[in-house]
């Protein structure tokens, strides 16, 4: 399974809305790298993963 690239996430954080919320359906190595609290604070985003033992997130639009 392939997730977003580091470059794609960096562009979202650079050019997207302030205080972005990054929502992942699965916790993988590429997404887990963004979990570092100091990185989240410095770049102004929040990371959301599904609850432990569950895959996928349901969102309402």
Backbone torsions as a table, in degrees:
resi	resn	phi	psi	omega
1	UNK	NA	133.5	-179.2
2	UNK	-108.0	135.6	176.8
3	UNK	-109.4	-171.4	178.7
4	UNK	-65.5	147.4	178.8
5	UNK	-77.3	162.9	176.1
6	UNK	-60.3	-37.6	-179.9
7	UNK	-64.6	-41.7	179.1
8	UNK	-63.0	-44.8	179.5
9	UNK	-66.0	-39.0	178.3
10	UNK	-62.2	-39.8	178.2
11	UNK	-65.8	-41.4	177.8
12	UNK	-59.5	-44.4	-177.8
13	UNK	-72.9	-29.8	-179.0
14	UNK	-80.0	-43.3	-172.4
15	UNK	-109.3	-5.1	-178.7
16	UNK	-84.7	-170.7	179.3
17	UNK	-67.2	146.6	174.7
18	UNK	-63.2	151.3	178.8
19	UNK	60.6	43.0	-179.3
20	UNK	-61.4	149.4	174.7
21	UNK	-114.9	114.7	179.5
22	UNK	-95.4	118.3	-176.0
23	UNK	-110.7	123.6	-179.7
24	UNK	-114.9	139.3	176.8
25	UNK	-78.3	-23.4	-177.5
26	UNK	-140.9	148.7	173.4
27	UNK	-96.5	111.8	179.4
28	UNK	-123.6	171.4	-178.4
29	UNK	-56.4	-41.5	-176.7
30	UNK	-67.5	-34.5	179.3
31	UNK	-85.3	-32.3	-179.5
32	UNK	-64.2	-26.7	178.8
33	UNK	-61.0	-23.7	-178.4
34	UNK	-89.8	3.0	-177.8
35	UNK	-75.9	-16.3	-175.6
36	UNK	-54.8	116.6	-177.9
37	UNK	-56.3	-39.0	-179.1
38	UNK	-66.6	-33.3	177.0
39	UNK	-69.3	-42.5	177.8
40	UNK	-60.6	-43.4	-179.6
41	UNK	-67.6	-44.8	-177.5
42	UNK	-64.5	-37.7	-177.3
43	UNK	-97.3	-4.4	174.4
44	UNK	68.8	51.1	176.8
45	UNK	-138.0	168.4	177.7
46	UNK	-129.9	140.6	-178.1
47	UNK	-106.1	138.4	178.7
48	UNK	-128.9	127.4	174.9
49	UNK	-121.0	159.4	174.6
50	UNK	-65.2	159.8	176.6
51	UNK	-57.8	153.7	-179.6
52	UNK	-52.5	135.2	178.4
53	UNK	82.3	0.2	-179.1
54	UNK	-120.4	142.2	175.5
55	UNK	-112.4	137.0	177.9
56	UNK	92.2	152.1	178.4
57	UNK	-130.9	138.5	176.1
58	UNK	-100.7	125.7	178.4
59	UNK	-120.8	152.4	178.0
60	UNK	-106.4	128.0	179.8
61	UNK	-114.6	NA	NA
